[in-house]
Amino acid sequence: MNVIPSIEKGKEEETNSIPYNQIQQQQQQRQQQQTKGVIVKEDSEEGGEYENGGDEESLLINHKNNNNNNNNNGSSDNSDSDSDSDTDSENETFICVCTSCYKKPEVKPIDRKKGFVSLFWVIIWIGLNMLLFFVNKYLDDRNPPFVFPIFVIMTGTFSTFFGSCIAVFIFKISDFPIKELRQHKLLLLVCSVFQAISYVMENVSIDQMSIPLNQVIKATGPAFIIILSFILYRKTYPFSILLCTFIIIIGVVITIFTSPQIKIIGFLYAFGSIIFASIQTVLIAKLVKNPKLNALSLLVATSLPSALVCLPIFFIFEFKEMKQYNGPTTIPIISVIGLAISACFYNLAHFYIVQFTSALYYVIIGNVKVVLVIIISSLVFANGFTPLNYLGAVVTMIGFILYNVFKYYENIGKNPPFITPFINCFIKCGCCQKIKPKKSKRNKNKTNDYNYYDNESDNENENNNTKNQDNKNKNKKEIEKENINKTINGD
């Protein structure tokens, strides 16, 4: 009569000693959590419980425990050998780069107002930049030429200072945080000096060399921004951004690929201009990170020192030649006044673009502007434009569009749809990369091998499998003996 209950008790003891169903449920939960991108981490103290949590950028997986659980569908966690393997496996942590188990960052809301404002200033900046470029080129090529680039830059910086002061102190468009500006006075001084030097060198280089060669040198601006950002602030960029930048540079070089006569002086001026402009842009990006510093206040603080830097340079190099100018003055005066007013909004747009986007994006749209300048100059100045140049323009625009697409999906926390299939093709679940392991006091003197395909780790897994299977068989035999003894004693 008591045989059946004793058998049922034996089954209960068997299930308690070997929780096979519980292991299957835990494995299913783990697979579901991995497919959802949830971080799964094994807790060695509680014997196989899993918890959610972790950072937003990576999925940490105990890869050795994965292999043991997949190979052992019926393994027990009560033996001493299993506890040793658990402590060894806890010291090795992997980062999985697979799209199937990668935890996507949280979706960020898109600030459409900020996007439209930045687009507005980008259009203003490109339009004014092209206007300044072609008017300066017109003054240089007219008969008699009005070649006074330092004077034009000096009047533009003075008008920028007066215009920004009117906007800040009279119309009260923005605040003027004196305390924060004093804290960054050295950085502001360096920024204003580099701004003046870069503008002067750029205008001089336009007079000394052809437009294509001048724009070839300016096309290297993104590379300088990336290098300087890393040197000054240890800032790094993702591979997609670096690839798009490289495509844009190559496209600009193809667009303006000609064989102009190179003047060493003009080349040095253009090269110096892009270096100083890159440093100034990186410094501006550092300043605008302070929420209390706005574009207008920075423009007020930097425009006056820039004008004062241009003043002695003008008297040294151009004042005597300007006194000897005998040509008509009406058109040059109107042009200089128009350039001065345009320079005020141009400098303001420069600060706003860096504030709303980034230093790298500023020079990238500068390269897109280069393509437009080359196309328009080929029409205005009757320069030959070959099919190779058109190909370069197309490559540049493709790189610019890809850059904006990557930045858009980065901001919303998603992968571009045309990139995910390539990732799934080349990245599999077995290619998880190992990161720095956790240190433990028990295994302080042990040397861990970080090779995923190491033979020792495979042999260790096989040994663990055989030990677990032997333990399972022993437990079954012991339970059967206990059941037989209970049935005999019950009878």
C-alpha positions in Angstrom: 0.0 0.0 0.0 2.8 2.4 0.7 4.8 1.5 -2.4 3.3 4.2 -4.7 3.7 7.1 -2.2 7.3 6.0 -1.7 8.0 6.1 -5.4 6.4 9.5 -5.7 8.6 10.8 -2.9 11.6 9.3 -4.7 10.6 11.3 -7.8 10.3 14.4 -5.7 13.8 13.9 -4.3 15.1 13.2 -7.8 13.7 16.4 -9.1 15.1 18.3 -6.1 18.5 16.9 -6.5 18.5 17.4 -10.3 16.4 20.4 -11.3 16.4 19.6 -15.0 13.1 21.4 -15.7 14.2 24.5 -13.9 17.4 24.5 -16.0 15.4 24.3 -19.2 13.1 27.2 -18.1 16.1 29.3 -17.2 17.7 28.6 -20.6 14.5 29.6 -22.4 14.2 32.8 -20.4 17.8 33.6 -21.1 17.4 33.1 -24.9 14.3 35.3 -24.9 16.1 38.1 -22.9 19.1 37.9 -25.4 16.8 38.3 -28.4 15.3 41.4 -26.8 18.7 42.9 -26.2 18.5 42.5 -22.4 21.7 42.0 -20.4 22.0 38.6 -18.9 24.4 37.9 -16.1 24.9 34.7 -14.1 24.8 34.9 -10.3 27.1 32.2 -8.9 25.9 32.5 -5.3 22.2 31.6 -6.1 23.1 28.9 -8.5 21.9 29.9 -11.9 19.6 32.9 -11.5 19.7 35.7 -14.1 19.2 39.4 -13.7 18.7 42.3 -16.0 20.7 45.5 -16.0 23.9 47.0 -17.4 25.0 49.9 -19.5 23.3 51.0 -22.7 26.3 50.5 -25.1 27.2 46.8 -24.8 25.8 43.4 -23.8 28.0 41.6 -21.3 27.8 37.8 -21.5 29.5 35.1 -19.5 30.5 33.1 -22.6 32.0 30.1 -20.8 28.8 29.6 -18.9 26.9 29.8 -22.2 29.0 27.0 -23.6 28.6 24.8 -20.5 24.8 25.3 -20.4 24.4 24.6 -24.1 26.5 21.4 -23.9 24.9 20.3 -20.6 21.2 20.1 -20.8 21.0 18.0 -17.7 23.9 19.1 -15.6 23.7 19.7 -11.8 25.1 22.6 -9.9 25.8 20.8 -6.6 29.3 19.4 -7.2 32.6 21.0 -6.2 33.9 20.8 -9.7 31.0 22.9 -11.0 31.7 25.6 -8.3 35.3 25.8 -9.4 34.4 26.1 -13.0 31.8 28.8 -12.1 34.4 30.9 -10.3 36.8 30.5 -13.2 34.1 31.5 -15.7 33.1 34.5 -13.7 36.6 36.0 -14.1 36.1 36.1 -17.9 33.7 38.6 -19.3 32.8 39.0 -23.0 31.3 41.8 -24.9 29.0 40.7 -27.7 28.9 42.8 -30.9 26.1 40.8 -32.5 23.0 42.6 -33.7 20.8 39.8 -32.3 21.9 40.4 -28.7 23.1 44.0 -28.8 21.2 46.3 -26.5 20.2 49.4 -28.5 20.5 52.7 -26.8 17.4 54.5 -25.7 15.5 56.4 -28.4 16.1 60.1 -28.0 13.5 62.6 -29.0 14.4 64.7 -32.0 14.5 68.4 -31.4 13.0 69.6 -34.7 13.2 73.2 -33.8 16.9 72.9 -33.2 17.3 71.1 -36.5 15.5 73.9 -38.5 17.5 76.6 -36.7 20.8 74.9 -37.5 19.6 74.4 -41.2 18.8 78.1 -41.4 22.3 79.1 -40.2 23.9 76.5 -42.5 22.2 78.1 -45.5 23.1 81.6 -44.3 26.7 80.6 -43.8 27.1 78.9 -47.2 25.4 81.8 -49.1 27.5 84.5 -47.3 30.7 82.5 -47.7 30.2 82.2 -51.5 29.3 85.9 -51.6 32.4 87.0 -49.8 34.5 84.7 -51.9 33.3 85.9 -55.3 33.2 89.6 -54.4 36.8 89.4 -53.2 37.8 87.6 -56.4 36.0 90.3 -58.4 37.9 93.1 -56.6 41.2 91.3 -57.3 40.5 90.7 -61.0 38.9 94.1 -61.9 41.0 96.7 -63.8 42.6 98.4 -61.9 42.6 95.7 -59.2 41.6 96.5 -55.6 43.9 94.0 -53.9 43.7 94.9 -50.2 42.6 91.7 -48.4 43.8 92.7 -45.0 41.8 95.9 -45.2 38.6 94.0 -46.1 39.1 91.6 -43.2 39.8 94.4 -40.8 36.6 96.3 -41.7 34.6 93.0 -41.5 35.8 92.3 -38.0 35.1 95.8 -36.8 31.6 95.7 -38.3 31.1 92.3 -36.6 32.0 93.8 -33.2 29.7 96.8 -33.6 26.8 94.7 -34.9 27.1 92.1 -32.2 27.3 94.9 -29.5 24.1 96.4 -30.9 22.3 93.1 -30.8 23.5 92.3 -27.2 23.4 95.6 -25.4 20.7 97.6 -27.3 18.2 95.0 -28.6 19.0 92.6 -25.7 18.8 89.5 -28.0 21.0 87.5 -25.6 22.8 87.8 -22.3 26.4 88.8 -21.8 27.8 86.6 -19.0 30.9 88.6 -17.9 31.8 86.1 -15.1 32.0 83.1 -17.5 33.8 85.1 -20.2 36.5 86.1 -17.7 37.0 82.5 -16.7 37.8 81.7 -20.4 39.6 84.9 -21.2 42.8 83.2 -22.3 40.9 80.7 -24.6 38.9 83.6 -26.0 42.1 85.6 -26.8 43.7 82.7 -28.6 40.5 82.0 -30.5 40.2 85.7 -31.6 43.9 85.9 -32.7 43.6 82.6 -34.7 40.4 83.9 -36.3 42.1 87.0 -37.6 45.2 85.2 -38.8 43.1 82.6 -40.7 40.9 85.2 -42.4 43.9 87.3 -43.5 45.8 84.2 -44.8 42.7 83.0 -46.7 42.1 86.3 -48.5 45.8 86.6 -49.3 45.9 83.0 -50.7 42.9 83.8 -53.0 45.0 86.5 -54.6 48.1 84.3 -54.9 46.7 81.1 -56.4 43.9 79.7 -58.5 40.5 78.8 -57.0 40.9 75.0 -57.6 44.2 74.7 -55.8 43.0 77.0 -52.9 39.9 74.8 -52.4 42.0 71.6 -52.6 43.9 72.7 -49.5 40.7 73.8 -47.8 39.2 70.3 -48.4 41.7 68.8 -45.9 39.9 70.7 -43.1 37.9 67.7 -41.7 41.1 65.7 -41.3 42.7 68.5 -39.3 39.6 68.8 -37.1 39.7 65.1 -36.3 43.4 65.1 -35.5 43.2 68.3 -33.4 40.2 67.1 -31.5 42.0 63.9 -30.5 45.2 65.8 -29.6 43.6 68.5 -27.5 40.6 66.7 -26.0 41.2 63.0 -26.7 37.9 63.0 -28.7 37.3 60.0 -31.0 34.8 59.5 -33.8 33.0 56.3 -34.9 34.2 54.5 -38.0 31.1 55.5 -40.0 31.9 59.2 -39.4 35.6 58.7 -40.4 34.5 56.9 -43.5 32.1 59.6 -44.6 34.8 62.3 -44.0 37.3 60.4 -46.1 34.7 60.0 -48.9 34.0 63.8 -48.8 37.7 64.7 -49.0 38.3 62.3 -51.9 35.2 63.7 -53.7 36.4 67.3 -53.3 39.9 66.4 -54.6 38.4 64.7 -57.6 36.1 67.7 -58.2 38.9 70.2 -58.3 41.5 67.9 -59.9 43.4 70.1 -62.4 47.1 71.0 -62.9 47.3 74.6 -61.9 50.6 76.4 -61.5 51.6 76.2 -57.8 52.9 79.3 -56.1 54.8 78.5 -52.9 53.7 81.7 -51.1 50.0 81.1 -51.9 50.3 77.5 -50.9 51.8 78.4 -47.5 49.1 81.0 -46.9 46.3 78.6 -47.7 47.8 75.8 -45.6 48.3 78.1 -42.7 44.8 79.4 -43.0 43.2 76.0 -42.8 45.4 75.1 -39.7 44.5 78.2 -37.8 40.8 77.9 -38.8 40.7 74.3 -37.6 42.2 75.2 -34.2 39.8 78.1 -33.9 36.8 75.9 -34.7 37.9 73.3 -32.1 38.3 76.0 -29.5 34.8 77.4 -30.3 33.3 73.9 -29.9 34.9 73.8 -26.5 33.5 77.2 -25.5 29.9 76.6 -26.7 29.6 73.6 -24.4 29.1 76.0 -21.6 25.4 76.6 -21.5 25.9 80.2 -20.2 28.0 81.2 -23.2 26.0 81.9 -26.3 27.1 82.7 -29.8 26.5 86.5 -29.6 28.4 86.9 -26.4 31.4 85.0 -27.8 31.2 87.1 -31.0 31.4 90.3 -29.0 34.3 88.9 -26.9 36.4 87.7 -29.9 35.6 90.2 -32.7 37.3 93.2 -31.1 40.6 91.4 -30.4 40.6 90.1 -34.0 40.1 93.6 -35.4 43.0 94.9 -33.2 45.2 92.1 -34.5 44.4 93.1 -38.1 45.1 96.8 -37.5 48.9 96.7 -37.2 49.1 94.1 -40.0 47.2 96.5 -42.3 49.5 99.5 -41.5 52.6 97.4 -42.1 51.7 95.7 -45.4 48.9 97.6 -47.2 48.6 101.2 -45.9 51.2 102.6 -48.3 49.8 100.8 -51.3 46.3 101.9 -50.5 47.4 105.6 -50.4 48.8 105.2 -53.9 45.6 103.7 -55.4 44.4 105.9 -58.3 41.5 103.8 -59.6 37.8 104.4 -59.2 36.6 104.2 -55.6 32.8 104.0 -55.9 32.5 100.3 -56.6 35.3 99.3 -54.2 33.7 101.3 -51.3 30.3 99.9 -51.9 31.8 96.4 -52.1 33.8 96.8 -48.9 30.7 98.1 -47.0 28.6 95.2 -48.3 31.4 92.7 -47.4 31.6 94.2 -43.9 27.9 93.8 -43.2 28.0 90.3 -44.7 31.0 89.4 -42.5 29.0 90.2 -39.4 26.3 87.7 -40.2 28.9 85.2 -41.5 30.8 85.2 -38.2 27.6 84.9 -36.3 26.5 81.9 -38.4 29.9 80.3 -37.8 29.4 80.3 -34.0 25.8 79.1 -34.3 26.6 76.2 -36.6 29.3 74.9 -34.2 27.0 75.4 -31.2 24.0 73.5 -32.8 26.1 70.8 -34.6 29.8 70.2 -34.1 33.2 71.3 -35.2 33.5 68.4 -37.7 30.1 69.1 -39.2 31.1 72.8 -39.7 34.1 71.9 -41.9 32.2 69.1 -43.7 29.6 71.6 -44.9 32.5 73.8 -45.8 33.7 71.1 -48.2 30.2 70.9 -49.7 30.4 74.6 -50.2 33.7 74.1 -52.0 32.0 72.0 -54.6 29.4 74.7 -55.1 32.1 77.3 -55.4 34.0 75.3 -58.0 30.8 74.7 -60.1 29.8 78.3 -60.0 33.3 79.6 -60.7 33.5 77.3 -63.7 30.4 79.0 -65.1 31.3 82.6 -64.1 35.0 82.5 -65.0 34.7 80.1 -67.9 36.9 77.4 -66.4 36.7 73.9 -68.0 34.7 71.3 -66.1 35.4 67.8 -67.1 33.3 64.6 -66.5 35.9 63.6 -63.8 35.1 66.9 -61.9 31.3 66.1 -62.1 32.1 62.6 -60.7 33.9 64.2 -57.8 30.9 66.5 -57.1 28.6 63.4 -57.0 31.0 61.5 -54.6 31.2 64.6 -52.3 27.4 64.9 -52.1 27.1 61.1 -51.5 29.5 61.4 -48.6 27.7 64.4 -47.2 24.3 62.6 -47.4 25.8 59.5 -45.7 27.2 61.6 -42.9 23.8 63.2 -42.2 22.1 59.8 -42.3 24.5 58.2 -39.9 24.2 61.2 -37.5 20.4 61.0 -37.7 20.2 57.3 -36.8 22.9 57.9 -34.1 20.7 60.6 -32.5 17.5 58.5 -32.5 19.4 55.4 -31.1 19.0 53.1 -34.1 21.2 51.4 -36.7 20.7 52.5 -40.3 18.6 49.9 -42.2 21.1 49.5 -45.0 23.9 48.7 -42.6 22.2 46.0 -40.4 22.2 43.3 -43.2 26.0 43.7 -43.7 26.5 43.4 -39.9 24.4 40.3 -39.8 26.4 38.7 -42.6 29.9 39.3 -41.2 29.2 39.3 -37.4 28.0 36.0 -35.9 27.1 35.0 -32.3 30.4 33.1 -32.1 32.5 36.2 -32.6 32.0 37.8 -29.2 35.1 39.8 -28.3 36.5 39.5 -24.8 37.1 42.6 -22.7 39.1 43.1 -19.5 38.3 40.3 -17.1 37.3 40.8 -13.5 40.0 40.2 -10.9 39.4 37.7 -8.0 41.4 36.9 -5.0 41.1 33.2 -5.4 42.6 33.2 -8.9 45.2 36.0 -8.4 48.1 33.8 -9.4 46.4 32.1 -12.3 47.1 33.1 -15.8 44.0 33.3 -18.0 44.1 32.5 -21.6 41.9 34.9 -23.6 41.7 32.9 -26.8 38.2 31.9 -27.5 39.2 28.9 -29.6 41.8 27.6 -27.1 42.1 23.9 -26.9 42.5 24.0 -23.1 39.1 25.6 -22.6 37.5 23.0 -24.9 39.1 20.2 -23.0 37.9 21.7 -19.7 34.4 21.9 -21.0 34.5 18.3 -22.0 35.8 17.2 -18.6 33.1 19.2 -16.9 30.5 17.5 -19.1 31.8 14.0 -18.3 31.9 14.8 -14.5 28.4 16.2 -14.6 27.1 13.2 -16.4 28.8 10.8 -13.9 27.3 12.8 -11.0 23.9 12.5 -12.6 24.2 8.8 -13.0 25.5 8.4 -9.4 22.6 10.4 -8.1 20.1 8.2 -10.1 21.6 5.0 -8.7 21.5 6.3 -5.2 17.9 7.4 -5.5 16.9 4.0 -6.9 18.6 2.3 -3.9 16.9 4.6 -1.5 13.5 3.9 -3.1 14.1 0.2 -2.9 15.1 0.4 0.7 12.0 2.5 1.5 9.7 0.1 -0.2 11.2 -2.9 1.6 11.0 -1.1 5.0 7.5 0.1 4.3 6.4 -3.4 3.5 
